[in-house]
Amino acid sequence: MQVFTEPQERPFSQLPNNALLDTNDIGRLLDAAPRTVYRWIKEYGLTPSVKVGREYLFRKDELLRWYDNDRPVMGRPTSR
């Protein structure tokens, strides 16, 4: 695992698959408040790879898998 402490931003596509992202990173990537990210953890199966102190860290590849398969869909539910 690699934790980035570089002052420069890097494009998401250039991060290795094992890069660790915190809740603020995920919020910026998915245009969501950090509080929403915590709700995703609790209610929608977004699973952190590790917890350091009070901060959750997520691997890029696991975040992408969750996004493709399990993320909540915004908007009204479709009628049946």
C-alpha positions as CSV (number, residue, x, y, z in Angstrom):
1,M,0.0,0.0,0.0
2,Q,1.1,3.5,-0.7
3,V,-0.1,6.7,1.1
4,F,0.3,9.8,-1.0
5,T,1.6,12.9,0.8
6,E,2.6,14.8,-2.2
7,P,1.6,18.4,-2.3
8,Q,0.8,18.1,-6.0
9,E,-2.5,16.6,-7.2
10,R,-2.4,13.6,-9.5
11,P,-5.1,12.6,-11.9
12,F,-7.1,9.6,-10.6
13,S,-6.3,7.6,-13.7
14,Q,-2.5,7.9,-12.9
15,L,-2.8,6.5,-9.3
16,P,-1.9,2.8,-8.9
17,N,-4.7,0.4,-8.1
18,N,-3.4,-0.1,-4.5
19,A,-3.3,3.7,-3.8
20,L,-5.2,4.7,-0.7
21,L,-7.8,7.3,-0.7
22,D,-9.4,9.0,2.3
23,T,-13.1,10.1,2.7
24,N,-12.3,13.6,1.4
25,D,-10.6,12.2,-1.7
26,I,-13.7,10.1,-2.4
27,G,-16.0,13.0,-1.8
28,R,-14.1,15.1,-4.3
29,L,-14.1,12.3,-6.9
30,L,-17.7,11.5,-6.6
31,D,-19.0,15.0,-5.8
32,A,-20.3,14.1,-2.4
33,A,-19.9,15.5,1.1
34,P,-17.8,13.5,3.5
35,R,-20.9,12.9,5.5
36,T,-22.4,11.1,2.5
37,V,-19.3,8.9,2.2
38,Y,-19.8,7.9,5.8
39,R,-23.4,7.0,5.0
40,W,-22.3,4.9,2.1
41,I,-20.0,3.0,4.5
42,K,-22.8,2.4,6.9
43,E,-25.7,1.7,4.4
44,Y,-24.3,0.8,1.0
45,G,-21.4,-1.5,1.6
46,L,-18.5,0.8,0.9
47,T,-15.8,-1.0,2.8
48,P,-12.6,0.7,3.9
49,S,-9.4,-1.1,3.5
50,V,-7.9,0.2,6.7
51,K,-8.7,2.6,9.5
52,V,-5.9,4.9,10.8
53,G,-7.1,6.7,13.9
54,R,-10.4,8.1,13.0
55,E,-9.8,8.1,9.2
56,Y,-10.9,5.5,6.8
57,L,-8.7,4.7,3.8
58,F,-9.9,2.9,0.7
59,R,-8.0,1.2,-2.1
60,K,-8.6,2.6,-5.5
61,D,-9.4,-0.8,-7.1
62,E,-11.9,-1.6,-4.3
63,L,-13.5,1.8,-4.7
64,L,-13.9,1.3,-8.4
65,R,-15.5,-2.2,-7.9
66,W,-18.0,-0.7,-5.4
67,Y,-18.8,2.1,-7.7
68,D,-19.5,-0.2,-10.6
69,N,-21.5,-2.8,-8.7
70,D,-22.9,-1.4,-5.4
71,R,-23.1,2.3,-5.4
72,P,-26.5,4.0,-4.7
73,V,-28.3,5.3,-7.7
74,M,-29.5,8.9,-7.2
75,G,-33.1,10.0,-8.0
76,R,-36.5,8.6,-7.5
77,P,-37.0,4.9,-7.6
78,T,-38.6,3.5,-10.7
79,S,-42.1,2.3,-10.5
80,R,-42.7,-1.4,-10.8
